[in-house]
């Protein structure tokens, strides 16, 4: 079945344009014009992906994103944020709130469709790899499930991809630039601030509980997932 996309855009012409191009490319679409309506629709029937405008009347896109990520039932829904703002800070805040990607207005409809397909591919990989584990942390790519000491842990798509990259590296250090490319899809590291990686690492650590100590910070380089037990007193 074709993936369903919820388009959240208050300008009717832009909303119709987005729906037209996504539908023409095989997606099923629903569309709303406000943040409140978006929350209601997503909670009622979660779509496969949300295209979310930043500047909405009443509740803006950042607040919608924050609320979706705060609810376990909607935390895993991929979000692409649309913004008319050229300031990089707005894009960084959107990503740090949990958005999976962003597109700046004015945008090419073809680019938006390509971004939708790319985010869905990352969120729903067609060919699952082998399960990965270290200590009591286990990541099952086939079922898209993470557990710590046998207990399931709810991660956002970006947190899942970040943990996947770290576990797959099997103890090797991954630079922030590498993670920006692997997890966020940015070819050039200067496209977005590297503190976005740091914020997601902090959130991932918090969700891993006692195993958070396995994510080691390598100063001036990046991060490494410790596959062996670290000695007491080690600092990350």
C-alpha positions as CSV (number, residue, x, y, z in Angstrom):
1,X,0.0,0.0,0.0
2,X,1.2,3.5,-0.8
3,X,2.6,5.5,2.1
4,X,0.3,8.1,3.6
5,X,1.5,11.7,4.1
6,X,-0.2,14.3,6.3
7,X,0.5,17.8,4.9
8,X,0.2,20.6,7.5
9,X,0.2,24.0,5.7
10,X,-2.0,27.0,6.4
11,X,-1.6,28.6,2.9
12,X,-4.2,26.9,0.6
13,X,-2.2,27.3,-2.6
14,X,0.9,25.8,-1.2
15,X,-1.0,23.0,0.5
16,X,-2.7,22.1,-2.7
17,X,0.6,22.2,-4.6
18,X,2.2,19.8,-2.2
19,X,-0.7,17.4,-2.2
20,X,-0.8,17.5,-6.0
21,X,2.8,16.5,-6.4
22,X,2.8,13.9,-3.7
23,X,-0.4,12.3,-5.0
24,X,1.0,12.4,-8.6
25,X,4.1,10.5,-7.3
26,X,2.0,7.8,-5.7
27,X,1.5,8.9,-2.1
28,X,-1.8,9.0,-0.3
29,X,-2.4,12.4,1.2
30,X,-4.4,14.1,3.9
31,X,-4.1,17.9,4.5
32,X,-4.9,20.3,7.4
33,X,-4.3,24.0,7.9
34,X,-3.5,24.3,11.6
35,X,-1.3,22.7,14.3
36,X,-4.3,21.7,16.4
37,X,-5.9,19.8,13.5
38,X,-2.5,18.2,12.8
39,X,-2.3,16.8,16.3
40,X,-5.8,15.5,16.2
41,X,-5.3,13.8,12.8
42,X,-2.0,12.2,13.8
43,X,-3.3,10.9,17.1
44,X,-6.4,9.5,15.4
45,X,-4.7,7.8,12.5
46,X,-0.9,8.1,12.5
47,X,0.4,8.7,8.9
48,X,3.6,7.3,7.5
49,X,5.1,10.8,7.4
50,X,4.2,14.5,8.2
51,X,5.1,17.5,6.1
52,X,4.9,20.2,8.7
53,X,5.0,24.0,8.1
54,X,6.9,25.9,10.7
55,X,4.8,29.1,10.6
56,X,1.2,28.1,11.5
57,X,-1.6,30.1,13.1
58,X,-2.0,29.5,16.8
59,X,0.2,26.5,17.5
60,X,3.4,26.7,15.4
61,X,5.2,23.8,13.8
62,X,7.9,23.5,16.5
63,X,5.2,23.0,19.2
64,X,3.4,20.5,17.0
65,X,6.7,18.6,16.5
66,X,7.5,18.7,20.3
67,X,4.1,17.3,21.2
68,X,4.2,14.5,18.6
69,X,7.7,13.5,19.9
70,X,6.5,13.6,23.5
71,X,3.8,11.0,22.9
72,X,4.9,7.3,22.6
73,X,2.2,6.6,20.0
74,X,3.4,9.4,17.7
75,X,7.1,9.7,18.6
76,X,8.2,7.6,15.7
77,X,6.3,9.3,13.0
78,X,8.9,10.9,10.6
79,X,8.6,14.7,10.2
80,X,9.8,17.0,7.4
81,X,9.6,20.6,8.4
82,X,8.9,23.4,5.9
83,X,10.3,26.9,6.8
84,X,10.3,30.2,5.0
85,X,13.0,31.4,7.4
86,X,16.5,31.6,6.0
87,X,18.1,31.8,9.4
88,X,19.9,28.5,10.2
89,X,18.9,28.8,13.8
90,X,15.3,28.0,12.9
91,X,16.4,24.9,11.0
92,X,18.6,23.7,13.9
93,X,15.8,24.2,16.4
94,X,13.5,22.2,14.2
95,X,16.0,19.3,14.0
96,X,16.7,19.4,17.7
97,X,12.9,19.2,18.4
98,X,13.0,15.9,16.5
99,X,12.3,16.8,12.9
100,X,13.9,14.3,10.5
101,X,14.6,16.8,7.7
102,X,13.7,20.3,6.6
103,X,13.0,22.1,3.3
104,X,13.3,25.9,2.9
105,X,10.6,27.9,1.1
106,X,10.5,28.6,-1.8
107,X,11.2,25.0,-2.7
108,X,11.1,22.8,-5.7
109,X,8.2,20.3,-5.5
110,X,10.5,17.6,-7.0
111,X,13.0,18.3,-4.1
112,X,10.3,17.9,-1.5
113,X,9.1,14.6,-3.0
114,X,12.7,13.4,-3.1
115,X,13.1,14.3,0.6
116,X,9.9,12.5,1.5
117,X,11.1,9.3,-0.3
118,X,14.5,9.6,1.4
119,X,13.1,10.0,4.9
120,X,10.7,7.1,4.4
121,X,13.5,4.9,3.1
122,X,15.5,5.6,6.3
123,X,12.4,5.1,8.5
124,X,11.3,1.9,6.7
125,X,14.4,0.2,5.3
126,X,13.6,-2.4,2.7
127,X,16.3,-4.8,3.7
128,X,16.9,-5.3,7.4
129,X,20.3,-6.2,8.6
130,X,21.4,-8.4,11.5
131,X,20.5,-7.5,15.0
132,X,23.2,-5.4,16.8
133,X,24.0,-5.5,20.5
134,X,26.5,-4.3,23.1
135,X,26.2,-4.9,26.9
136,X,22.4,-5.1,27.6
137,X,21.6,-2.8,24.6
138,X,20.0,-4.6,21.6
139,X,18.8,-3.1,18.3
140,X,16.7,-5.2,16.0
141,X,16.6,-3.6,12.5
142,X,14.0,-6.1,11.2
143,X,11.5,-5.2,13.9
144,X,12.8,-1.6,14.4
145,X,13.0,-2.4,18.2
146,X,15.5,-1.3,20.8
147,X,15.7,-2.9,24.2
148,X,17.9,-2.4,27.3
149,X,18.1,-5.3,29.6
150,X,15.2,-6.9,27.8
151,X,13.0,-3.8,28.2
152,X,11.8,-1.9,25.1
153,X,13.0,1.7,24.7
154,X,11.0,4.2,22.7
155,X,13.3,6.1,20.3
156,X,12.6,8.7,17.6
157,X,13.6,7.7,14.1
158,X,16.7,9.9,14.4
159,X,17.7,8.4,17.7
160,X,17.2,4.9,16.3
161,X,19.4,5.7,13.3
162,X,22.0,7.3,15.6
163,X,22.2,4.3,17.8
164,X,22.3,2.0,14.8
165,X,25.3,3.9,13.4
166,X,27.1,3.8,16.7
167,X,26.5,0.1,17.3
168,X,27.4,-0.8,13.7
169,X,30.7,0.9,14.1
170,X,31.6,-1.7,16.8
171,X,33.8,0.5,19.0
172,X,35.2,2.8,16.2
173,X,35.0,6.5,16.7
174,X,32.5,8.3,14.5
175,X,33.0,12.0,13.8
176,X,30.1,14.5,14.1
177,X,30.6,15.1,10.3
178,X,30.2,11.4,9.6
179,X,27.0,11.2,11.8
180,X,25.5,14.3,10.1
181,X,26.1,12.6,6.7
182,X,24.9,9.1,7.8
183,X,21.9,10.0,10.0
184,X,20.8,13.3,8.7
185,X,21.9,12.9,5.1
186,X,24.0,16.1,4.9
187,X,26.9,15.7,2.5
188,X,28.7,18.9,3.7
189,X,29.1,19.2,7.5
190,X,28.8,22.9,7.4
191,X,25.1,22.6,6.2
192,X,24.0,22.3,9.8
193,X,25.5,22.9,13.2
194,X,27.2,19.9,14.7
195,X,25.6,20.6,18.1
196,X,22.5,19.0,16.6
197,X,24.4,15.7,16.9
198,X,25.3,16.6,20.5
199,X,21.7,17.2,21.5
200,X,20.5,13.9,20.0
201,X,23.3,12.1,21.7
202,X,22.3,13.6,25.1
203,X,18.7,12.5,24.5
204,X,19.8,9.0,23.4
205,X,21.9,8.6,26.5
206,X,19.0,9.6,28.8
207,X,16.8,6.9,27.2
208,X,19.5,4.2,27.6
209,X,19.4,4.5,31.3
210,X,22.4,2.8,33.0
211,X,23.9,1.9,29.6
212,X,24.2,5.6,28.7
213,X,27.9,5.3,29.9
214,X,28.7,3.3,26.8
215,X,28.4,6.3,24.5
216,X,31.8,7.9,25.0
217,X,32.6,11.4,23.9
218,X,36.0,11.6,22.2
219,X,36.9,15.3,22.6
220,X,37.5,17.1,19.4
221,X,36.5,14.1,17.3
222,X,33.1,12.6,17.9
223,X,31.5,9.6,19.6
224,X,32.1,5.9,20.2
225,X,29.9,3.2,21.5
226,X,31.9,1.2,24.0
227,X,31.5,-2.5,23.3
228,X,33.4,-3.5,26.5
229,X,32.7,-2.5,30.1
230,X,34.4,0.7,31.1
231,X,36.3,1.0,34.3
232,X,34.7,2.9,37.1
233,X,35.8,6.5,37.1
234,X,36.1,6.7,33.3
235,X,34.7,10.0,32.1
236,X,32.8,10.7,28.9
